[in-house]
């Protein structure tokens, strides 16, 4: 994640970034009329929050793949399990 994304958003964890996404989605859903003057800032904030979430998910996936590979169970992550 870039430093500018963190600076713009002010959060660097999944939980807070997800909450921003949820709040912005709720705000837009509940609006009878969208405030076009604020729309760009809402979209920019949402994109930054999305990037934080995406980065954290990718980090967790990589950590899990590494952990399973080190444990000799790498095929479970790839969906190649033979259950």
N, C-alpha and C positions, 0 to 999 in steps of 0.2 A: 504494500500500500504506500502510496506517495505521501510525503509530508504535507503537501498542499491539501490533499483530501482530508487528512486528519485536522489540519488547521481550519479548513472551511467548516467542517462538521463539528469539531470539538469532542468527538468520541472516537474510540478505537477498539470497541468491543462489540460483539455480535448483538448482545441483548439491547444495548442502547440504540444501536443503528437500526435494528429491527423495529424498535418502538417508534423511532422517527418515521420509518416507512409506513407503519400501521397508522400513526396519527395523521400523516399527510393523506393517505388513502381515505381514511374516515372523513377528514375535512373536505376533501373533494367530493366524496359520495354524498355527504349531507348538505352540500351547498345547492340551493335552488339556482343560483347564478354564480358562476365562477368569477372571482375577482381577477380579471386579466392582468392587472398591474402586479399582483402577487404571484401569478402562475409561474413565471420564469424562476423566481426564487424558490418556490415549492419544488419545481422539477429539478433544479440544480441541487437542492438539499437532498431530495430523494435519490438522485443518481449517486451522490457522494455516500449516502447511507447504504445503498445497494452495493457499491464497491467495497465498503467495509465488510458487509455480510459475505459477499462473494470471496473476499480475501480470507476471511476466517474459515469459511467452509472448505476452501482449497487447502488451507493449512492443516485442518483436521483430517481431511482425506489423505494428504501426504503422510501425516503422522501415523494414521491407521495402516496405510499400506506398508510403511516402514516397519511398524510393530508386527504386523502379520507376516511380512517377509522374514523378519528376524526370528519369528517363532516357527517358521516353516509352514505357514498357513496362507501364503500369498494368494493362492487360488480362490480363497473365499471372497476377497475384495473384488476380484475380476468377474465374479459370478460363475466361476467354473466348478462350484462345489457339486459333488456327486451324491446328494442326499436322496 
